[in-house]
Amino acid sequence: MWNWIANNHQVIGALANIAMLFVWIAYLQVFVSSYRRQKRSSIMINRGAGSGLEARCLISNMSAEAIYIESLIATVETKEGRWSCPVTELQEGRSDLELATRQGPVQAGQFVDIGSFRSLIEPVLRPGAGPRGAVAADGLDGPAAVEIKVIAVHGSEDLLAGAIRRFDLIRQEGRLLLRGHTVGTQQIRSRRQRERLRDDVETDL
């Protein structure tokens, strides 16, 4: 055996080098994958302080870096159709800071209250934006849902970041309640989807 190793040491050495190369490639892939996960944005959209239309809509930044909320778009969907409207500008005072806009930075690990769901829904239902004639949020009937889209600048990335969450509107005992359609928030990851976010921001200008 020792004679065979001595006679084939060059081949064995080459195979060992190739094996080490594959090990280092695997380590590099794990490192790059972990680094990309840490660098990409993670925006959470949640409901707080209630379950009705007066519940607050909370935007949490779970990214490793700060984000800047550039635009917010609310969409209301009923059996009659689907309507969207930018809601970046405030219709009511924000609970943490009295400003005229919902734009602003959110540090890593922090959240911001962008107002009640009622204040996000009603601009979509006003005349000219939603269905024919003014419809109060409480007057929505039948299957309905509201979708909140957050568009943000994240770190030094050229493309905008974004997230969407859908809430079903369920009528119980004469009042509308909000229930998350899914457990978590859908992150906008693909390059094509992120490029389209620029168009959404331009409609909000």
C-alpha positions as CSV (number, residue, x, y, z in Angstrom):
1,M,0.0,0.0,0.0
2,W,2.8,2.4,0.9
3,N,4.5,1.6,-2.4
4,W,1.2,2.4,-4.2
5,I,0.9,5.7,-2.4
6,A,4.5,6.6,-3.1
7,N,4.1,5.8,-6.8
8,N,0.8,7.8,-7.1
9,H,1.4,10.7,-4.7
10,Q,1.1,13.2,-7.5
11,V,-2.3,12.0,-8.4
12,I,-3.4,11.8,-4.8
13,G,-2.1,15.3,-4.2
14,A,-4.1,16.6,-7.2
15,L,-7.3,14.9,-6.0
16,A,-6.8,16.3,-2.5
17,N,-6.4,19.8,-4.0
18,I,-9.6,19.4,-6.1
19,A,-11.5,18.2,-3.0
20,M,-10.3,21.2,-1.0
21,L,-11.3,23.5,-3.9
22,F,-14.9,22.1,-3.7
23,V,-14.9,22.6,0.0
24,W,-13.9,26.2,-0.3
25,I,-16.5,26.8,-3.1
26,A,-19.2,25.4,-0.7
27,Y,-18.0,27.6,2.1
28,L,-18.0,30.6,-0.3
29,Q,-21.6,29.9,-1.4
30,V,-22.8,29.7,2.2
31,F,-21.0,32.9,3.0
32,V,-22.4,34.8,0.0
33,S,-25.9,33.4,0.6
34,S,-25.8,34.5,4.3
35,Y,-24.4,37.9,3.3
36,R,-27.1,38.5,0.7
37,R,-29.8,37.5,3.3
38,Q,-28.4,40.0,5.7
39,K,-28.2,42.8,3.2
40,R,-31.6,42.5,1.6
41,S,-34.6,44.4,2.9
42,S,-37.2,42.9,5.2
43,I,-40.3,45.0,5.8
44,M,-43.2,43.9,7.9
45,I,-46.8,45.2,7.7
46,N,-48.9,44.5,10.7
47,R,-52.2,45.4,12.5
48,G,-52.0,46.8,16.0
49,A,-54.3,48.2,18.8
50,G,-57.5,46.5,17.7
51,S,-59.0,44.5,15.0
52,G,-61.5,46.9,13.4
53,L,-61.0,49.8,11.0
54,E,-59.6,52.0,13.8
55,A,-56.7,49.5,14.3
56,R,-53.3,51.0,13.5
57,C,-51.2,49.9,10.5
58,L,-47.6,49.4,11.7
59,I,-44.6,49.2,9.4
60,S,-41.6,47.5,10.9
61,N,-38.1,47.5,9.5
62,M,-36.5,44.1,10.1
63,S,-33.6,44.8,7.7
64,A,-30.0,45.1,8.9
65,E,-30.0,48.7,7.6
66,A,-32.3,51.6,7.8
67,I,-35.0,52.1,5.2
68,Y,-36.7,55.3,3.9
69,I,-40.4,55.0,3.2
70,E,-40.8,56.6,-0.2
71,S,-44.5,55.8,-1.0
72,L,-47.5,53.9,0.3
73,I,-50.3,52.6,-1.8
74,A,-53.6,51.2,-0.6
75,T,-55.8,49.0,-2.7
76,V,-59.4,48.0,-1.9
77,E,-60.9,45.0,-3.6
78,T,-64.6,44.1,-3.7
79,K,-66.8,42.0,-5.8
80,E,-67.4,45.1,-8.0
81,G,-63.7,45.7,-8.7
82,R,-60.3,46.8,-7.5
83,W,-59.1,50.4,-6.8
84,S,-55.7,51.7,-5.8
85,C,-54.6,55.1,-4.5
86,P,-51.4,56.6,-3.1
87,V,-51.8,57.3,0.7
88,T,-48.4,58.7,1.4
89,E,-49.9,62.1,2.5
90,L,-51.7,62.1,5.8
91,Q,-55.4,62.5,6.2
92,E,-55.0,62.4,10.0
93,G,-52.2,63.0,12.5
94,R,-49.8,60.1,12.9
95,S,-49.7,58.8,16.5
96,D,-45.9,59.1,17.0
97,L,-45.3,62.4,15.2
98,E,-47.6,65.0,13.8
99,L,-46.5,65.3,10.2
100,A,-48.2,66.0,6.8
101,T,-46.6,62.9,5.2
102,R,-46.0,59.3,6.0
103,Q,-42.6,59.4,4.3
104,G,-39.6,59.1,6.4
105,P,-36.7,56.9,7.7
106,V,-37.2,53.8,9.8
107,Q,-34.2,52.5,11.6
108,A,-33.3,48.8,11.7
109,G,-35.4,47.0,14.3
110,Q,-37.9,49.9,14.6
111,F,-41.5,50.4,13.5
112,V,-43.6,53.4,12.6
113,D,-47.4,53.9,12.9
114,I,-48.8,55.1,9.6
115,G,-52.3,55.7,10.8
116,S,-55.6,53.8,11.1
117,F,-56.7,51.4,8.5
118,R,-59.8,53.6,8.1
119,S,-57.5,56.5,7.1
120,L,-55.8,54.3,4.5
121,I,-59.0,52.9,3.0
122,E,-61.2,56.0,2.8
123,P,-59.0,57.9,0.3
124,V,-59.3,54.9,-2.1
125,L,-63.2,55.1,-1.8
126,R,-63.6,58.8,-2.4
127,P,-65.3,60.0,-5.6
128,G,-63.1,59.8,-8.6
129,A,-60.7,57.3,-7.0
130,G,-62.9,54.3,-6.1
131,P,-66.3,53.0,-7.2
132,R,-68.9,55.4,-8.5
133,G,-70.1,57.7,-5.8
134,A,-68.5,58.1,-2.3
135,V,-68.5,54.9,-0.3
136,A,-67.7,54.9,3.4
137,A,-65.3,52.2,4.6
138,D,-68.0,50.9,7.0
139,G,-70.4,50.6,4.0
140,L,-68.3,48.0,2.2
141,D,-70.5,44.9,1.7
142,G,-69.8,41.4,0.6
143,P,-66.3,39.9,0.2
144,A,-63.7,42.7,0.4
145,A,-60.0,43.1,1.2
146,V,-57.5,45.9,1.6
147,E,-53.9,45.6,0.4
148,I,-51.1,47.8,1.7
149,K,-47.9,48.3,-0.4
150,V,-44.8,49.9,1.1
151,I,-42.2,51.2,-1.3
152,A,-38.9,52.2,0.3
153,V,-35.2,53.0,-0.3
154,H,-32.9,50.5,1.3
155,G,-29.3,51.2,1.9
156,S,-27.2,52.0,-1.1
157,E,-29.2,49.8,-3.5
158,D,-30.2,51.3,-6.9
159,L,-33.5,49.5,-7.0
160,L,-36.4,50.3,-4.6
161,A,-37.4,47.8,-2.0
162,G,-41.0,46.9,-1.3
163,A,-43.5,44.7,0.6
164,I,-47.2,43.9,0.3
165,R,-49.7,42.6,2.8
166,R,-53.4,41.8,2.2
167,F,-56.0,42.0,4.9
168,D,-59.5,40.5,4.5
169,L,-62.4,42.7,5.6
170,I,-64.9,40.5,7.5
171,R,-68.2,41.8,8.8
172,Q,-69.2,40.5,12.2
173,E,-72.0,41.8,14.4
174,G,-72.4,44.8,12.2
175,R,-68.8,45.9,12.1
176,L,-65.9,45.3,9.8
177,L,-62.9,43.4,11.2
178,L,-59.4,43.0,9.6
179,R,-57.8,39.6,9.3
180,G,-54.5,39.0,7.7
181,H,-54.9,37.0,4.5
182,T,-51.5,35.4,5.1
183,V,-49.4,35.0,8.2
184,G,-46.5,37.1,7.0
185,T,-45.7,40.0,4.7
186,Q,-44.9,39.3,1.0
187,Q,-41.5,40.8,0.2
188,I,-41.0,42.2,-3.4
189,R,-37.7,40.5,-4.4
190,S,-37.5,40.0,-8.1
191,R,-35.6,42.5,-10.2
192,R,-38.6,43.0,-12.6
193,Q,-41.0,43.7,-9.7
194,R,-38.6,46.1,-8.1
195,E,-38.1,48.0,-11.3
196,R,-41.9,48.4,-11.6
197,L,-41.9,50.1,-8.1
198,R,-40.4,53.2,-9.8
199,D,-43.6,53.6,-11.8
200,D,-45.7,53.3,-8.6
201,V,-43.6,56.1,-7.0
202,E,-44.0,58.3,-10.0
203,T,-47.8,58.1,-9.8
204,D,-47.5,59.3,-6.2
205,L,-45.6,62.5,-7.1
